[in-house]
Amino acid sequence: MMTVFDFLFGVCAGASSAAGVFGFLMKVDVYPRMIGSSHTEKKVFFYEWLIVCGVILGGIVTEFPDLPMHFGYWFVVLWGLLMGIFVGCVSIALAEVLNVFPIIFHKLKLDKNLSIYVIAMALGKMAGSFWYFYNRIQP
């Protein structure tokens, strides 16, 4: 049986780990860069609420995995697409902060058509994900 202490400890632990993750995402400029590149700076309040609601929904889904949710197939497809975009943005932002791409492109003497190489990497990642899930590979 859960006590008040267990509840408060869980809330504090979840809040501190969520704050660390979102602090990291702010540090690598995921959110400010996406807002700036979409030219929607006036809707920052809306983005803040989306992030908060996403954290709450993700916490509920993670904490209660047996909770019945009848959203259907298209919701799962949309959820997977959005999670893929999120993971891609985080990995690209992290690699950009660490200057991985400029170093690799300079060492391989790839000075022209850099956007084609980045798109090719994204398509390769997507093809690998499709292959992974199609073959139902377990970690």
Backbone as a printed PyTorch tensor [residue, N CA C, xyz], in Angstrom:
tensor([[[  0.8370,  -1.1780,   0.0000],
         [  0.0000,   0.0000,   0.0000],
         [  0.8850,   1.2450,   0.0000]],

        [[  0.5020,   2.1990,  -0.8320],
         [  1.3290,   3.3850,  -0.9800],
         [  1.0540,   4.3770,   0.1480]],

        [[  2.1300,   4.9110,   0.6930],
         [  1.9960,   5.9230,   1.7370],
         [  2.1530,   7.3060,   1.1140]],

        [[  1.8960,   8.3080,   1.9130],
         [  2.0590,   9.6870,   1.4590],
         [  3.5260,   9.9480,   1.1320]],

        [[  4.4190,   9.3700,   1.9350],
         [  5.8530,   9.5330,   1.6740],
         [  6.2320,   8.9480,   0.3130]],

        [[  5.7380,   7.7620,   0.0010],
         [  6.0290,   7.1450,  -1.2960],
         [  5.5310,   8.0200,  -2.4410]],

        [[  4.3380,   8.5560,  -2.2720],
         [  3.7620,   9.4140,  -3.2980],
         [  4.6140,  10.6620,  -3.5050]],

        [[  4.9710,  11.3430,  -2.4030],
         [  5.7730,  12.5620,  -2.5130],
         [  7.1630,  12.2710,  -3.0620]],

        [[  7.7440,  11.1590,  -2.6470],
         [  9.0620,  10.7790,  -3.1710],
         [  8.9940,  10.5340,  -4.6740]],

        [[  7.9630,   9.8390,  -5.1150],
         [  7.8090,   9.5830,  -6.5510],
         [  7.5970,  10.8460,  -7.3530]],

        [[  6.7900,  11.7570,  -6.8340],
         [  6.5530,  13.0240,  -7.5310],
         [  7.8440,  13.8370,  -7.6050]],

        [[  8.5840,  13.9120,  -6.5000],
         [  9.8430,  14.6720,  -6.5000],
         [ 10.8780,  14.0460,  -7.4200]],

        [[ 10.9850,  12.7210,  -7.4170],
         [ 11.9500,  12.0490,  -8.2880],
         [ 11.5820,  12.2570,  -9.7570]],

        [[ 10.3050,  12.1340, -10.0820],
         [  9.8700,  12.3490, -11.4560],
         [ 10.0770,  13.7810, -11.9080]],

        [[  9.7740,  14.7350, -11.0260],
         [  9.9460,  16.1430, -11.3810],
         [ 11.4180,  16.4840, -11.5870]],

        [[ 12.2920,  15.9490, -10.7430],
         [ 13.7140,  16.2730, -10.8920],
         [ 14.3140,  15.6270, -12.1440]],

        [[ 13.9270,  14.4030, -12.4640],
         [ 14.4560,  13.7890, -13.6830],
         [ 13.8930,  14.4600, -14.9240]],

        [[ 12.6250,  14.8460, -14.9090],
         [ 12.0460,  15.5630, -16.0460],
         [ 12.7140,  16.9250, -16.2240]],

        [[ 12.9950,  17.6030, -15.1160],
         [ 13.6810,  18.8940, -15.2040],
         [ 15.0760,  18.7350, -15.7940]],

        [[ 15.7580,  17.6540, -15.4300],
         [ 17.0870,  17.4100, -16.0050],
         [ 17.0330,  17.1490, -17.5000]],

        [[ 16.0680,  16.3620, -17.9390],
         [ 15.9370,  16.0710, -19.3750],
         [ 15.6110,  17.3380, -20.1460]],

        [[ 14.6630,  18.1120, -19.6740],
         [ 14.2840,  19.3090, -20.4100],
         [ 15.3240,  20.4070, -20.2980]],

        [[ 16.0720,  20.4310, -19.2020],
         [ 17.2060,  21.3490, -19.1270],
         [ 18.2650,  20.9940, -20.1630]],

        [[ 18.5070,  19.6960, -20.3260],
         [ 19.4550,  19.2440, -21.3480],
         [ 18.9670,  19.6240, -22.7480]],

        [[ 17.6790,  19.4270, -23.0150],
         [ 17.1370,  19.7750, -24.3310],
         [ 17.2030,  21.2720, -24.5920]],

        [[ 17.0430,  22.0710, -23.5650],
         [ 17.1960,  23.5140, -23.7330],
         [ 18.6560,  23.8670, -23.9670]],

        [[ 19.5590,  23.1610, -23.2940],
         [ 20.9910,  23.4490, -23.4390],
         [ 21.4900,  23.1620, -24.8510]],

        [[ 20.9740,  22.0970, -25.4700],
         [ 21.4020,  21.7840, -26.8390],
         [ 20.5310,  22.4930, -27.8680]],

        [[ 19.7010,  23.4350, -27.4390],
         [ 18.9170,  24.3160, -28.3140],
         [ 17.9070,  23.5900, -29.1950]],

        [[ 17.3030,  22.5170, -28.7050],
         [ 16.2860,  21.8310, -29.5060],
         [ 15.0600,  22.7160, -29.6530]],

        [[ 14.4990,  23.1490, -28.5280],
         [ 13.2590,  23.9190, -28.5900],
         [ 13.4640,  25.3040, -29.2050]],

        [[ 14.4300,  26.0950, -28.7440],
         [ 14.5850,  27.4220, -29.3580],
         [ 14.8960,  27.3580, -30.8620]],

        [[ 15.6720,  26.3720, -31.2760],
         [ 16.0000,  26.2690, -32.6980],
         [ 14.7790,  25.9050, -33.5270]],

        [[ 13.9570,  24.9740, -33.0230],
         [ 12.7570,  24.5900, -33.7730],
         [ 11.7570,  25.7400, -33.8260]],

        [[ 11.6170,  26.4700, -32.7290],
         [ 10.7080,  27.6210, -32.7230],
         [ 11.2300,  28.7050, -33.6570]],

        [[ 12.5200,  28.9400, -33.6320],
         [ 13.1050,  29.9580, -34.5090],
         [ 13.0260,  29.5880, -35.9760]],

        [[ 13.2550,  28.3290, -36.2960],
         [ 13.2240,  27.9320, -37.7090],
         [ 11.8030,  27.8640, -38.2560]],

        [[ 10.8070,  27.7080, -37.3850],
         [  9.4220,  27.7020, -37.8690],
         [  8.8030,  29.0930, -37.8600]],

        [[  9.5370,  30.0970, -37.3740],
         [  9.0980,  31.4920, -37.3310],
         [  7.7840,  31.6380, -36.5640]],

        [[  7.6850,  30.9470, -35.4360],
         [  6.4820,  31.0160, -34.5990],
         [  6.8430,  31.4690, -33.1860]],

        [[  7.6790,  32.4880, -33.0810],
         [  8.1140,  32.9690, -31.7790],
         [  6.9590,  33.5130, -30.9490]],

        [[  5.8940,  33.9630, -31.6100],
         [  4.7540,  34.5380, -30.8900],
         [  3.9330,  33.4760, -30.1570]],

        [[  4.1720,  32.1950, -30.4630],
         [  3.3950,  31.1160, -29.8570],
         [  4.1940,  30.3340, -28.8200]],

        [[  5.1270,  30.9870, -28.1550],
         [  5.9690,  30.3210, -27.1640],
         [  5.1240,  29.7800, -26.0140]],

        [[  4.1060,  30.5260, -25.5920],
         [  3.2320,  30.0750, -24.5180],
         [  2.5490,  28.7650, -24.9020]],

        [[  2.1210,  28.6470, -26.1540],
         [  1.5040,  27.4160, -26.6620],
         [  2.5040,  26.2570, -26.6250]],

        [[  3.7410,  26.5120, -27.0250],
         [  4.7770,  25.4690, -26.9860],
         [  5.0550,  25.0060, -25.5520]],

        [[  5.0670,  25.9570, -24.6190],
         [  5.2950,  25.5910, -23.2260],
         [  4.2070,  24.6370, -22.7360]],

        [[  2.9580,  24.9270, -23.0810],
         [  1.8650,  24.0510, -22.6690],
         [  1.9320,  22.7000, -23.3640]],

        [[  2.3630,  22.6630, -24.6190],
         [  2.5320,  21.3820, -25.3080],
         [  3.5800,  20.5200, -24.6100]],

        [[  4.6730,  21.1370, -24.1950],
         [  5.7330,  20.3920, -23.5090],
         [  5.2180,  19.8640, -22.1710]],

        [[  4.5250,  20.7040, -21.4130],
         [  4.0000,  20.2760, -20.1160],
         [  2.9950,  19.1370, -20.2930]],

        [[  2.0780,  19.2770, -21.2460],
         [  1.0780,  18.2230, -21.4760],
         [  1.7410,  16.9310, -21.9680]],

        [[  2.7790,  17.0510, -22.7830],
         [  3.5040,  15.8680, -23.2380],
         [  4.1970,  15.1490, -22.0980]],

        [[  4.7620,  15.9100, -21.1730],
         [  5.4120,  15.3080, -20.0150],
         [  4.3830,  14.5960, -19.1450]],

        [[  3.2390,  15.2260, -18.9280],
         [  2.2020,  14.6060, -18.0950],
         [  1.6610,  13.3500, -18.7580]],

        [[  1.3480,  13.4230, -20.0530],
         [  0.8320,  12.2520, -20.7660],
         [  1.8680,  11.1280, -20.8040]],

        [[  3.1260,  11.4820, -21.0660],
         [  4.1830,  10.4770, -21.0640],
         [  4.3580,   9.8340, -19.7040]],

        [[  4.2400,  10.6140, -18.6300],
         [  4.3310,  10.0590, -17.2820],
         [  3.1890,   9.1120, -16.9760]],

        [[  1.9850,   9.4680, -17.4040],
         [  0.8300,   8.5950, -17.1670],
         [  0.9890,   7.2890, -17.9340]],

        [[  1.3790,   7.3810, -19.1970],
         [  1.5350,   6.1770, -20.0240],
         [  2.6530,   5.2910, -19.4780]],

        [[  3.7270,   5.9080, -18.9890],
         [  4.8410,   5.1320, -18.4520],
         [  4.4900,   4.5010, -17.1070]],

        [[  3.8170,   5.2490, -16.2600],
         [  3.5060,   4.7640, -14.9160],
         [  2.3900,   3.7230, -14.9080]],

        [[  1.4430,   3.8560, -15.8240],
         [  0.3070,   2.9370, -15.8820],
         [  0.2400,   2.2820, -17.2610]],

        [[  1.1380,   1.3350, -17.5530],
         [  1.1730,   0.7430, -18.8990],
         [ -0.0500,  -0.1180, -19.2270]],

        [[ -0.7710,  -0.5840, -18.2170],
         [ -1.9550,  -1.4130, -18.4560],
         [ -3.2350,  -0.5930, -18.5700]],

        [[ -3.1250,   0.7160, -18.5230],
         [ -4.2860,   1.5820, -18.6330],
         [ -4.8860,   1.4470, -20.0310]],

        [[ -6.1690,   1.0900, -20.1330],
         [ -6.7460,   0.8940, -21.4660],
         [ -6.9030,   2.2240, -22.2090]],

        [[ -6.3300,   2.2900, -23.3880],
         [ -6.4460,   3.4680, -24.2450],
         [ -6.9060,   2.9940, -25.6100]],

        [[ -8.0490,   3.4460, -26.0120],
         [ -8.6390,   2.9980, -27.2660],
         [ -8.5220,   4.1120, -28.3070]],

        [[ -7.3070,   4.3040, -28.7950],
         [ -7.0720,   5.3620, -29.7680],
         [ -7.0810,   4.8540, -31.1960]],

        [[ -6.7420,   3.6090, -31.4140],
         [ -6.7490,   3.0620, -32.7520],
         [ -5.3810,   3.0750, -33.4200]],

        [[ -5.3630,   2.4870, -34.6070],
         [ -4.1390,   2.2870, -35.3590],
         [ -3.5130,   3.6110, -35.7870]],

        [[ -4.3020,   4.5570, -36.2360],
         [ -3.7380,   5.8030, -36.7730],
         [ -3.0850,   6.6360, -35.6880]],

        [[ -3.5790,   6.5300, -34.4620],
         [ -2.9270,   7.2310, -33.3600],
         [ -1.5390,   6.6600, -33.1090]],

        [[ -1.4150,   5.3430, -33.1930],
         [ -0.1120,   4.7010, -33.0020],
         [  0.8590,   5.1430, -34.0950]],

        [[  0.3720,   5.2270, -35.3270],
         [  1.2130,   5.6830, -36.4340],
         [  1.6420,   7.1360, -36.2130]],

        [[  0.6970,   7.9880, -35.8260],
         [  1.0210,   9.3940, -35.5580],
         [  1.9860,   9.5200, -34.3880]],

        [[  1.7590,   8.7430, -33.3270],
         [  2.6510,   8.7590, -32.1550],
         [  4.0730,   8.3520, -32.5570]],

        [[  4.1920,   7.2980, -33.3390],
         [  5.5120,   6.8560, -33.7920],
         [  6.2020,   7.8890, -34.6510]],

        [[  5.4510,   8.5350, -35.5380],
         [  6.0220,   9.5820, -36.3840],
         [  6.5240,  10.7510, -35.5430]],

        [[  5.7220,  11.1890, -34.5950],
         [  6.1310,  12.3110, -33.7480],
         [  7.3190,  11.9510, -32.8610]],

        [[  7.3600,  10.7270, -32.3430],
         [  8.5020,  10.3070, -31.5310],
         [  9.7730,  10.2200, -32.3800]],

        [[  9.6260,   9.7630, -33.6200],
         [ 10.7790,   9.7230, -34.5230],
         [ 11.3150,  11.1120, -34.8250]],

        [[ 10.4160,  12.0570, -35.0490],
         [ 10.8410,  13.4360, -35.2900],
         [ 11.5480,  13.9900, -34.0590]],

        [[ 11.0070,  13.7110, -32.8860],
         [ 11.6080,  14.2120, -31.6510],
         [ 13.0060,  13.6410, -31.4460]],

        [[ 13.1420,  12.3280, -31.5890],
         [ 14.4510,  11.6950, -31.3940],
         [ 15.4460,  12.1910, -32.4450]],

        [[ 14.9860,  12.3580, -33.6720],
         [ 15.8570,  12.8920, -34.7190],
         [ 16.3250,  14.2990, -34.4100]],

        [[ 15.4230,  15.1480, -33.9290],
         [ 15.8070,  16.5120, -33.5810],
         [ 16.8040,  16.5440, -32.4310]],

        [[ 16.5950,  15.7010, -31.4410],
         [ 17.5220,  15.6680, -30.3070],
         [ 18.8970,  15.1720, -30.7470]],

        [[ 18.9290,  14.1200, -31.5640],
         [ 20.2330,  13.5870, -31.9830],
         [ 20.9660,  14.5590, -32.8910]],

        [[ 20.2600,  15.2140, -33.7870],
         [ 20.9080,  16.2020, -34.6540],
         [ 21.3980,  17.3920, -33.8380]],

        [[ 20.5880,  17.8540, -32.8770],
         [ 21.0050,  18.9840, -32.0450],
         [ 22.2260,  18.6320, -31.2100]],

        [[ 22.2410,  17.4310, -30.6620],
         [ 23.3910,  17.0150, -29.8560],
         [ 24.6410,  16.8950, -30.7180]],

        [[ 24.4940,  16.3000, -31.8910],
         [ 25.6460,  16.1780, -32.7820],
         [ 26.1340,  17.5500, -33.2500]],

        [[ 25.2050,  18.4740, -33.4350],
         [ 25.5880,  19.8090, -33.8730],
         [ 26.3070,  20.5620, -32.7650]],

        [[ 25.8520,  20.3950, -31.5310],
         [ 26.5120,  21.0480, -30.4080],
         [ 27.9280,  20.5190, -30.2460]],

        [[ 28.1000,  19.2340, -30.4480],
         [ 29.4260,  18.6290, -30.3080],
         [ 30.2900,  18.7890, -31.5550]],

        [[ 29.7740,  19.4730, -32.5810],
         [ 30.4880,  19.7320, -33.8410],
         [ 30.9070,  18.4400, -34.5470]],

        [[ 30.0420,  17.4390, -34.4900],
         [ 30.3610,  16.1720, -35.1350],
         [ 30.3240,  16.3090, -36.6510]],

        [[ 29.2530,  16.8830, -37.1640],
         [ 29.0980,  16.9550, -38.6150],
         [ 30.1610,  17.8140, -39.2970]],

        [[ 30.4850,  19.0020, -38.7960],
         [ 31.5480,  19.7630, -39.4660],
         [ 32.8870,  19.0300, -39.5100]],

        [[ 33.2070,  18.3150, -38.4430],
         [ 34.4810,  17.5820, -38.4080],
         [ 34.4670,  16.4300, -39.4030]],

        [[ 33.3650,  15.6760, -39.4300],
         [ 33.2720,  14.5510, -40.3720],
         [ 33.2930,  15.0390, -41.8110]],

        [[ 32.5110,  16.0770, -42.0990],
         [ 32.4560,  16.5830, -43.4730],
         [ 33.8090,  17.1500, -43.9070]],

        [[ 34.5330,  17.7640, -42.9830],
         [ 35.8500,  18.3000, -43.3280],
         [ 36.8540,  17.1710, -43.5680]],

        [[ 36.8250,  16.1490, -42.7160],
         [ 37.7660,  15.0340, -42.8760],
         [ 37.5070,  14.2570, -44.1690]],

        [[ 36.2340,  14.1270, -44.5510],
         [ 35.8990,  13.3920, -45.7760],
         [ 35.8950,  14.2720, -47.0210]],

        [[ 36.2310,  15.5530, -46.8370],
         [ 36.2820,  16.5300, -47.9300],
         [ 34.9430,  16.6310, -48.6660]],

        [[ 33.8800,  16.7110, -47.8860],
         [ 32.5330,  16.8760, -48.4280],
         [ 32.1080,  18.3210, -48.2000]],

        [[ 32.4910,  19.2020, -49.0920],
         [ 32.2330,  20.6250, -48.9040],
         [ 30.9690,  21.1060, -49.6100]],

        [[ 30.4900,  20.3740, -50.5950],
         [ 29.3270,  20.8060, -51.3670],
         [ 28.1440,  19.8770, -51.0850]],

        [[ 26.9460,  20.4150, -51.2390],
         [ 25.6990,  19.6530, -51.0970],
         [ 25.5750,  18.9770, -49.7240]],

        [[ 25.8650,  19.7230, -48.6770],
         [ 25.7920,  19.1540, -47.3360],
         [ 24.3730,  18.7300, -46.9720]],

        [[ 23.3780,  19.4540, -47.4650],
         [ 21.9930,  19.0920, -47.1180],
         [ 21.6260,  17.7190, -47.6700]],

        [[ 22.1870,  17.3450, -48.8080],
         [ 21.9140,  16.0200, -49.3770],
         [ 22.4610,  14.9300, -48.4640]],

        [[ 23.6290,  15.1410, -47.8780],
         [ 24.2100,  14.1490, -46.9740],
         [ 23.3820,  14.0150, -45.6920]],

        [[ 22.9160,  15.1390, -45.1730],
         [ 22.0990,  15.0920, -43.9570],
         [ 20.7800,  14.3720, -44.2410]],

        [[ 20.1540,  14.6590, -45.3800],
         [ 18.9100,  13.9750, -45.7480],
         [ 19.1650,  12.4820, -45.9530]],

        [[ 20.2910,  12.1400, -46.5600],
         [ 20.6220,  10.7230, -46.7540],
         [ 20.7970,  10.0110, -45.4160]],

        [[ 21.4110,  10.6850, -44.4390],
         [ 21.5510,  10.0790, -43.1120],
         [ 20.1780,   9.8830, -42.4550]],

        [[ 19.3030,  10.8700, -42.6080],
         [ 17.9680,  10.7500, -42.0200],
         [ 17.1850,   9.6170, -42.6850]],

        [[ 17.2730,   9.4940, -44.0100],
         [ 16.5770,   8.4110, -44.7020],
         [ 17.1490,   7.0490, -44.3230]],

        [[ 18.4530,   6.9690, -44.1220],
         [ 19.0650,   5.7250, -43.6680],
         [ 18.5990,   5.3440, -42.2800]],

        [[ 18.4940,   6.3330, -41.4030],
         [ 17.9800,   6.0760, -40.0550],
         [ 16.5330,   5.5950, -40.1190]],

        [[ 15.7350,   6.2030, -40.9820],
         [ 14.3430,   5.8110, -41.1250],
         [ 14.2370,   4.4010, -41.6920]],

        [[ 15.0370,   4.0680, -42.7000],
         [ 15.0100,   2.7230, -43.2790],
         [ 15.4310,   1.6810, -42.2510]],

        [[ 16.4390,   2.0050, -41.4580],
         [ 16.8620,   1.0900, -40.3970],
         [ 15.7810,   0.8730, -39.3550]],

        [[ 15.0540,   1.9280, -39.0130],
         [ 13.9540,   1.7960, -38.0460],
         [ 12.8410,   0.9300, -38.6060]],

        [[ 12.4930,   1.1480, -39.8800],
         [ 11.4580,   0.3220, -40.4960],
         [ 11.8810,  -1.1430, -40.5160]],

        [[ 13.1340,  -1.4100, -40.8540],
         [ 13.6310,  -2.7800, -40.8910],
         [ 13.5940,  -3.4080, -39.5010]],

        [[ 13.9830,  -2.6270, -38.5030],
         [ 13.9960,  -3.0800, -37.1110],
         [ 12.6000,  -3.4950, -36.6640]],

        [[ 11.6030,  -2.6410, -36.9220],
         [ 10.2460,  -2.9370, -36.4680],
         [  9.5490,  -3.9560, -37.3530]],

        [[  9.8670,  -4.0150, -38.6290],
         [  9.2640,  -4.9950, -39.5170],
         [  9.6860,  -6.4030, -39.1250]],

        [[ 10.9550,  -6.5840, -38.7590],
         [ 11.4680,  -7.8770, -38.3630],
         [ 11.2590,  -8.2000, -36.8900]],

        [[ 10.6320,  -7.2790, -36.1750],
         [ 10.3030,  -7.4410, -34.7510],
         [ 11.5080,  -7.8740, -33.9170]],

        [[ 12.5840,  -7.1570, -34.0820],
         [ 13.8090,  -7.4470, -33.3420],
         [ 13.6300,  -6.9630, -31.9090]],

        [[ 13.9680,  -7.8140, -30.9750],
         [ 13.8330,  -7.4810, -29.5540],
         [ 15.1910,  -7.0470, -29.0040]],

        [[ 15.1880,  -6.0230, -28.1240],
         [ 16.4660,  -5.5940, -27.5450],
         [ 17.0400,  -6.6220, -26.5860]]])
